[in-house]
């Protein structure tokens, strides 16, 4: 007789090892059954609900675990941050920022060789002086064509030039600065390392080459002179250069011509011209460029007509129309010329005065 699972007539002829051997290679393990999309209802479920023989199972969820997703996210954020920092600071140097050096300043008064010429017409004064072709105000401080350097980008060079120009405008052209009422417009542009020296210069002015207010800015003694014309004439140049991988330097050389008259006088009073030549050297590290601040390294000033007997440390005390100097200097110095003076007090060349 055949086995319980065999047909009545026994296993088919030629079947090796019995009928069960034909399906031995097909294994339906537990995971295979659970993964099946179709599942057979029980007999009780089919009787009660009149349901079909099988039902469709919801698909199993596949994908990364929560921990894996968090890890991938952290890696992406770290990589993005590294790329962003590299793009934002392509010229970043590993050199540490050095503290700003104290400002070195020289102020040289220029005494007239005779009476100071003057007239009530300031336009006439300018037209008959070496400043006849000078521009008015900030227009006389044009920015040069700028190019990137080995370690600084185009925008950084432009920032250095623009900040230097802003300092020159505020310290030489602002009326409130010129009459000694304000110093803050200039102070806010300085590197923080120089603020103590700046403040000490105005609190305790000293002719020591370090603490003269007139080395930081142009200002007249308000008890003696005031502006007769706010259209100040200016001419000069700006140049930028890289001194090392962490420092940009801007050299400024400008001549300013002011029309002045006695304080409190009316428009009928004679006005005269006062000339100030300023050669300033600015330095910028990367932090200065970021904050748009400057280190003023050197200030070299020639100004006249002044009397060498007067102290020009705190204020400039101009000699006005018709006045003469109490004492002169060793040789004539022309502030419109490019050469520098070599004396602590010079004589204002006649060619620097208007022809009245």
C-alpha positions as CSV (number, residue, x, y, z in Angstrom):
1,X,0.0,0.0,0.0
2,X,1.0,3.6,-0.5
3,X,1.7,6.1,2.2
4,X,-0.8,8.5,3.7
5,X,0.1,11.2,1.2
6,X,0.3,8.9,-1.9
7,X,-2.6,8.4,-4.4
8,X,-4.6,5.2,-4.0
9,X,-2.8,3.7,-6.9
10,X,0.6,4.5,-5.3
11,X,3.3,6.8,-6.5
12,X,3.6,7.5,-10.2
13,X,6.0,5.2,-12.0
14,X,9.5,6.6,-12.5
15,X,9.2,9.1,-9.6
16,X,12.5,8.8,-7.8
17,X,12.3,8.3,-4.0
18,X,8.6,9.0,-3.8
19,X,6.3,12.0,-4.5
20,X,7.6,14.2,-1.7
21,X,11.0,14.4,-3.4
22,X,9.5,16.5,-6.2
23,X,8.8,19.5,-3.9
24,X,11.8,19.1,-1.6
25,X,13.6,22.0,-3.2
26,X,10.8,24.4,-2.5
27,X,11.0,25.8,1.1
28,X,8.4,28.1,2.6
29,X,10.1,29.4,5.7
30,X,8.5,31.9,8.1
31,X,10.1,35.0,6.6
32,X,8.8,34.0,3.1
33,X,5.3,33.6,4.4
34,X,5.3,36.9,6.3
35,X,6.6,38.7,3.2
36,X,3.8,37.4,1.0
37,X,1.5,40.2,-0.4
38,X,-1.5,37.9,-0.4
39,X,-2.7,36.0,2.8
40,X,-5.5,33.4,3.0
41,X,-8.4,34.1,5.2
42,X,-9.3,31.5,7.8
43,X,-12.5,29.3,7.2
44,X,-14.3,31.1,10.0
45,X,-13.5,34.6,8.5
46,X,-14.7,33.5,5.1
47,X,-18.0,32.2,6.6
48,X,-18.6,35.2,8.8
49,X,-17.7,38.1,6.4
50,X,-18.4,36.4,3.0
51,X,-14.9,37.6,2.2
52,X,-12.8,36.3,-0.7
53,X,-10.3,33.5,0.0
54,X,-7.4,35.8,0.3
55,X,-6.6,39.4,1.4
56,X,-3.8,41.8,0.4
57,X,-1.3,42.7,3.2
58,X,0.2,46.2,3.5
59,X,3.8,46.3,2.2
60,X,6.6,46.1,4.7
61,X,8.5,49.4,5.4
62,X,11.9,49.4,4.0
63,X,14.7,52.1,4.2
64,X,17.3,53.5,6.6
65,X,16.8,53.4,10.3
66,X,16.4,56.7,12.3
67,X,19.9,56.5,13.6
68,X,21.3,56.1,10.1
69,X,19.4,59.2,8.9
70,X,20.7,61.3,11.8
71,X,24.3,60.2,11.1
72,X,23.9,61.1,7.4
73,X,22.4,64.5,8.3
74,X,25.3,65.3,10.7
75,X,27.9,64.4,8.0
76,X,26.1,66.6,5.5
77,X,26.0,69.6,7.9
78,X,29.7,69.2,8.7
79,X,30.7,69.1,5.1
80,X,28.6,72.0,4.2
81,X,30.1,74.1,7.0
82,X,33.6,73.3,5.9
83,X,32.8,74.3,2.3
84,X,31.1,77.5,3.4
85,X,34.1,78.6,5.5
86,X,36.5,77.9,2.7
87,X,34.5,80.0,0.3
88,X,33.9,82.8,2.7
89,X,37.6,83.2,3.6
90,X,39.5,82.3,0.5
91,X,42.4,84.6,1.5
92,X,42.5,83.8,5.2
93,X,46.0,83.7,6.5
94,X,47.2,81.7,9.5
95,X,49.3,84.6,10.6
96,X,48.0,86.0,13.9
97,X,46.8,89.6,13.9
98,X,49.4,92.0,15.3
99,X,48.5,94.9,17.5
100,X,48.5,98.4,15.9
101,X,51.6,100.5,16.4
102,X,51.3,104.0,17.8
103,X,50.9,106.8,15.4
104,X,54.1,108.8,14.6
105,X,53.3,112.4,13.7
106,X,55.1,115.6,12.5
107,X,53.4,119.0,12.3
108,X,55.5,121.7,10.6
109,X,54.1,125.3,10.7
110,X,55.0,127.5,7.7
111,X,55.5,131.2,8.4
112,X,54.7,133.8,5.7
113,X,57.5,136.1,4.5
114,X,55.3,139.2,4.6
115,X,51.7,140.2,5.2
116,X,49.1,137.6,4.5
117,X,47.1,138.6,1.4
118,X,43.3,138.8,1.6
119,X,40.1,140.0,0.0
120,X,36.4,139.7,0.6
121,X,35.9,137.7,-2.6
122,X,36.9,134.1,-1.8
123,X,36.4,133.0,-5.4
124,X,39.0,135.6,-6.5
125,X,41.4,134.3,-3.9
126,X,41.1,130.7,-5.1
127,X,41.3,131.7,-8.8
128,X,44.6,133.6,-8.2
129,X,46.3,130.9,-6.2
130,X,47.9,127.5,-7.0
131,X,44.6,125.9,-6.0
132,X,42.7,127.4,-9.0
133,X,42.3,124.0,-10.6
134,X,41.7,122.0,-7.4
135,X,38.4,120.2,-7.0
136,X,35.9,120.9,-4.3
137,X,35.6,118.7,-1.2
138,X,35.7,115.0,-1.5
139,X,35.8,115.2,-5.3
140,X,39.5,116.1,-4.9
141,X,40.1,112.7,-3.3
142,X,39.3,110.2,-6.2
143,X,39.8,106.5,-5.7
144,X,42.4,105.0,-8.0
145,X,41.9,101.9,-10.1
146,X,42.3,99.0,-7.7
147,X,43.6,95.5,-8.3
148,X,43.8,92.4,-6.2
149,X,47.2,91.6,-4.6
150,X,48.8,88.2,-3.9
151,X,46.9,87.8,-0.6
152,X,44.0,90.3,-0.8
153,X,41.0,90.3,-3.1
154,X,39.7,93.2,-5.2
155,X,37.0,94.0,-2.7
156,X,39.5,94.1,0.2
157,X,41.7,96.6,-1.7
158,X,38.7,98.7,-2.4
159,X,37.6,98.6,1.2
160,X,41.1,99.8,2.3
161,X,41.0,102.7,-0.2
162,X,37.5,103.7,0.7
163,X,38.1,103.6,4.5
164,X,41.3,105.7,4.0
165,X,39.3,108.3,2.0
166,X,36.5,108.3,4.5
167,X,39.1,109.1,7.3
168,X,40.6,111.9,5.2
169,X,37.2,113.5,4.4
170,X,36.1,113.4,8.1
171,X,39.4,114.6,9.5
172,X,40.0,117.4,6.9
173,X,36.6,118.5,5.5
174,X,33.9,118.1,8.2
175,X,33.0,121.6,9.4
176,X,32.3,120.4,13.0
177,X,35.8,118.8,13.1
178,X,37.5,121.8,11.6
179,X,36.2,124.2,14.3
180,X,37.0,121.8,17.2
181,X,33.5,120.8,18.1
182,X,33.7,117.1,17.3
183,X,36.3,114.3,17.2
184,X,34.0,111.3,17.2
185,X,33.5,111.2,13.4
186,X,37.3,110.6,13.1
187,X,37.7,108.4,16.2
188,X,35.1,105.7,15.1
189,X,37.3,104.9,12.1
190,X,40.4,104.0,14.1
191,X,41.6,100.6,15.0
192,X,40.7,99.9,18.7
193,X,44.4,99.5,19.6
194,X,44.9,103.3,18.8
195,X,42.0,104.7,20.7
196,X,43.9,105.2,24.0
197,X,46.6,107.2,22.1
198,X,43.9,109.2,20.3
199,X,42.0,110.0,23.6
200,X,45.2,111.0,25.4
201,X,46.2,113.3,22.6
202,X,43.0,115.4,23.1
203,X,43.0,115.1,26.9
204,X,46.7,116.0,27.3
205,X,48.1,117.4,24.1
206,X,51.9,117.2,23.9
207,X,54.4,118.1,21.2
208,X,56.2,114.7,21.5
209,X,55.5,113.3,18.1
210,X,52.8,111.1,19.5
211,X,50.0,113.2,21.1
212,X,49.3,116.2,19.0
213,X,45.6,116.5,18.0
214,X,46.7,118.3,14.8
215,X,48.5,115.1,13.8
216,X,45.1,113.2,13.8
217,X,43.0,115.8,12.2
218,X,42.8,119.4,10.9
219,X,41.2,121.9,13.4
220,X,41.5,125.6,13.8
221,X,41.4,127.6,17.0
222,X,37.7,128.6,17.1
223,X,38.5,131.8,19.0
224,X,40.6,133.1,16.1
225,X,39.4,131.8,12.7
226,X,36.3,130.4,11.0
227,X,35.5,129.2,7.5
228,X,34.7,132.0,5.0
229,X,33.8,129.4,2.4
230,X,32.7,125.8,2.9
231,X,33.8,124.8,-0.6
232,X,37.3,123.6,0.5
233,X,39.7,123.0,-2.4
234,X,41.5,119.6,-2.5
235,X,44.0,117.8,-4.6
236,X,46.0,114.6,-4.0
237,X,46.5,110.9,-4.5
238,X,45.8,107.5,-2.9
239,X,47.8,104.4,-3.4
240,X,47.4,100.9,-2.0
241,X,50.0,98.2,-1.7
242,X,50.5,94.9,0.1
243,X,53.3,95.0,2.6
244,X,53.0,91.3,3.7
245,X,50.5,88.5,3.5
246,X,48.4,90.0,6.4
247,X,48.7,93.8,5.8
248,X,47.6,96.3,3.3
249,X,49.0,99.8,3.3
250,X,47.4,102.9,1.8
251,X,49.5,106.1,1.3
252,X,47.6,109.4,1.0
253,X,49.1,112.7,-0.1
254,X,46.7,115.6,-0.3
255,X,46.8,119.4,-0.2
256,X,43.8,121.2,1.3
257,X,43.1,125.0,0.9
258,X,40.7,126.7,3.2
259,X,39.3,130.3,3.0
260,X,39.3,131.7,6.5
261,X,38.3,135.0,8.2
262,X,38.3,136.2,11.8
263,X,35.9,134.6,14.1
264,X,32.6,136.5,14.5
265,X,33.2,138.8,11.5
266,X,30.7,139.4,8.7
267,X,31.0,138.8,5.0
268,X,32.6,142.2,4.5
269,X,35.7,141.1,6.4
270,X,38.8,140.2,4.3
271,X,39.3,136.5,3.9
272,X,42.6,134.7,3.3
273,X,43.7,131.3,2.2
274,X,45.2,128.7,4.6
275,X,47.0,125.6,3.1
276,X,47.5,122.2,4.8
277,X,49.4,119.4,3.2
278,X,48.8,116.0,4.8
279,X,50.7,112.8,4.0
280,X,49.1,109.9,5.8
281,X,50.1,106.2,5.9
282,X,47.3,103.8,6.8
283,X,47.6,100.1,7.6
284,X,44.9,97.5,7.4
285,X,44.9,93.9,8.7
286,X,42.0,91.6,7.9
287,X,40.0,92.5,11.0
288,X,40.3,96.2,10.1
289,X,39.0,95.5,6.6
290,X,36.1,93.5,8.1
291,X,35.2,96.3,10.5
292,X,36.1,99.1,8.0
293,X,38.6,100.6,10.5
294,X,42.1,101.9,9.9
295,X,45.5,102.0,11.6
296,X,47.0,105.5,11.1
297,X,50.7,104.8,11.1
298,X,52.3,108.0,10.0
299,X,51.0,111.6,9.8
300,X,53.2,114.3,8.2
301,X,51.7,117.8,8.1
302,X,52.8,121.1,6.7
303,X,50.4,124.1,7.4
304,X,50.5,127.8,6.9
305,X,50.5,130.7,7.1
306,X,51.3,130.2,10.8
307,X,53.7,131.8,13.2
308,X,56.5,129.6,14.4
309,X,56.1,131.3,17.8
310,X,52.6,129.8,18.2
311,X,52.0,126.3,19.5
312,X,50.3,124.2,16.8
313,X,50.0,121.1,18.8
314,X,46.3,121.4,19.9
315,X,44.9,123.8,17.4
316,X,46.2,125.5,14.2
317,X,46.2,129.3,14.8
318,X,46.2,130.8,11.3
319,X,47.6,134.1,10.4
320,X,44.8,135.9,8.7
321,X,44.6,138.7,6.1
322,X,47.0,141.5,6.8
323,X,48.8,139.7,9.6
324,X,52.5,138.9,9.7
325,X,54.5,136.2,11.5
326,X,56.4,137.0,14.7
327,X,59.3,134.8,13.5
328,X,60.2,132.9,10.3
329,X,61.8,129.7,9.4
330,X,65.1,128.8,7.8
331,X,64.0,128.4,4.2
332,X,61.0,128.8,1.9
333,X,58.8,125.7,1.8
334,X,56.1,125.3,-0.8
335,X,53.3,122.9,0.4
336,X,52.1,122.5,-3.2
337,X,55.4,120.9,-4.1
338,X,56.0,117.2,-3.7
339,X,59.2,117.5,-1.7
340,X,59.1,117.3,2.1
341,X,60.2,119.9,4.6
342,X,63.2,119.1,6.8
343,X,62.8,121.7,9.5
344,X,60.3,121.8,12.5
345,X,59.3,125.3,11.3
346,X,59.5,126.5,7.7
347,X,58.9,129.6,5.8
348,X,55.9,129.7,3.5
349,X,57.0,130.3,-0.1
350,X,55.6,133.4,-1.8
351,X,54.5,131.2,-4.7
352,X,52.1,129.4,-2.4
353,X,50.2,132.6,-1.6
354,X,47.4,134.1,-3.8
355,X,48.2,137.0,-6.0
356,X,46.0,139.8,-4.6
